[in-house]
Each structure stands twice: as C-alpha cells, then as structure tokens.
Amino acid sequence: MGVARRFTDVFRMKANKALDRAEDPREVLDYAYQRQLGLLQQVKRGLADVATSRKRIELQRTQLGRTAQTLQAQAQQALTAGREDLAREALSRRSAVLEQDQELQTQLATLQEEEQKLTVASQQLEAKVDDFRTRKETVKATYTAAEAQTSINEAATGISGQMGDIGTAIQRAQDRTEELQARAGALDELMASGALEDPSSPVAHDELRDQLDALTAGDGVEAEIAAMKAELASGKPTDAPPSLEPAPEESGSAPDKAEDEPDKPDKP
C-alpha cells in the first residue's frame, strides 16, 4: 500500500510539473473571462425571462380589469331590466375575476422583486467582469513583457556563453601563433649562426662541394706518399714525380721499338 501511495504521489507531482510547463497564464485568464461572460449572459437571460413574465402578468391583469368592468356594467343593466338573477350572476363572475386578478397581482409583486434582484446582480456581475477584464489585460501585458525580457536574457546569456567559447578559441590561436613565431625565430638564429643549414641555399651546396674536394685532395696526397715510399724501397730515383695515371698492363713480349716507329726515309 505504501509503494502504491508513493507511486501515485510521484505521478501527481510529475503531472503537475508537466501541466505547469504547458500552462499559459494568458490562456487561463482568457478562459476565466469567458466563463464570467457566460455567467453574465445567463443572468441577463434570466432577467429577460422574469421581465417577460412580469409583462405577461401585467397584460393579463389589464385584461381581467376590463372583464371586471364589463361584468359590472352587465350587472347594472340586469338590475335595471328587473333581472336580479342575471345581475347576481354577473357580479359572481366579476368576483371570480377579481380573485384571479389578486393572484396575478401577488405573482406580479414576486416577479418585480425577482426582477429587481436580478437587475442588481446583473449590474454587479457586469462591473466585476469589466474589472476582471481590465486586470486580465494588465496581467497579460505584464506576463508578456516578463516573457520577452526572459527570452532576451536567455538569448543574451547564450550569446555570452558563445562569446566566451570564441574568446577561448581566439586565445588558443594566439598562443599557437606566438609559439610558431618563436620557433621560426629560433630556427633563423640557428641558421644564421651556421648550426643549421638551409638545403635549398646555394651556399650550402658550395660548402658541400668544398668538403668533397678536400676529401679527394687528401686521398691523392696519401696515394702519392705511398708511391714515393715504394720507389725508395726499390732503389729507384725519385726525381720525377710519380704519375697518378695507372701503369699499362704488362704483356707476354714487349714490342720492338722499331716496329712501333714508322720507317724514316734515308738521307741523301
């Protein structure tokens, strides 16, 4: 039982919250105003019905008054003619008409009193409805203004949040830019000091060529020194510098010098 009660309470609270979110006070005020107008119309219709009944009774009383006068005249005529019985009958009918008129008079007084009450109630209710209409429009205008102000504040808050995000992004971009600028400056200083070289620079190509030439020159000197040491070891003279060209390959028999040289003509 306790679980069911709690479930019911939770359901009611959720339903109330949902209704509060869906409810528009302006619509509620308009609906209440329409209800009051309906009540006022009912009162006015009741007042009109009472007034109609009063008017109908007044007409009946007028008709009964005429009937009573006619019967009174007929009774007098009957007495003049010596017809006392007819005079008595006419007066008897006149008495019944007067009793009926008395009843209508009582009803008429009741209707007049009811009509007066309904008239006062209608006027009071109409004044209340007019006052409610004025207050309703004032409350609706105030609510609309508050709703607009809330929407503006919410929009401004959202814009402020977005601007904060944009400011953070700009700050990150500035920090990144400063970091890249500092790195570029450091690389420029290293390249200017010679610690780093730009591969696309022609100066770097010249320095590389010079280093390769120096290495080649060193190899030639070492080869020349080795050749001189070998000649000294074999006892050959070292007046002429050894040729750096490779020696021709040895063949099985050396060709004769005479064969290599062309025949010369005899002198006369």
Steps between C-alpha positions, in 0.01 A plus 500: 500500500787736583667437163175566313447821695851621420455410134176699491666801665793490258262475206302799624816706551623417150157580356490834685845594368398407148181706534695796637731491199210464256274755670492852366364753756364716221288216368380426854397863548318506167319180588397639841379818331293298254348308791403825673350632179296178476371548854414861426309392190308244707404766753387734225295225338338426836428869545344514154283196579379655826425828325306312232295317764432826679385662179274204424337521846449870461319439171288233664411735783406763248277251323344390830435862594311551176302182560410614852379834368287325234340273758430798726317676216306185414387464865371856498313440174343182641380682811356777283316242298367335816714196454656464841613146425703616204644782704597253772670271241693790350619615839600141589713479187646841574599377848683199348679732261607724786634199693699391197630853463605495867701184440663655197583806703678282757696327223575835346643629827717190530622537143572869549704422810688223316556727205644768724736250662612367165553854375724583795686167467544555126641847554736381773614201296551716194712740705705206631543363150617838374742531791627147437545578132711806587713305748523211254641721227742659748623162621529372142702805399725462804547129431577564135757763593658268757505217248666724242755619756572140598549402138734795448699409811521137394614604154755738652622224731536265205686765303728563797578129522575481129717809521690338786565194285605720210733697730659174619552385140655835408731481802611149398563620144705793630703271726564262210601788274744634759647152543550462125654847476742421782598173334553671165719763668707233673554316171604825331758562773638146471526528122670839528755362746580205269370237737230418246510529121230560253515217239349727238772766546779512231752574773429163655575329165835684469610401847409138429706508178796647684486228759487230232795661314699507820434133558608418138813707531592319817466166330738610216771610746483177687529304172803706392675445831440126474651491149811694611554260787479206262761649262733576783474148616588367149798735454367690203557875466228725608583808293189484289177499688310181456217510258156474651384315186478126534794299336425312179440134533802276427484268197688179425766661269590866473458637150808613315564866490573481129170353431321771694675780321428556133772456232697814442633585155879483443686823493670582164 
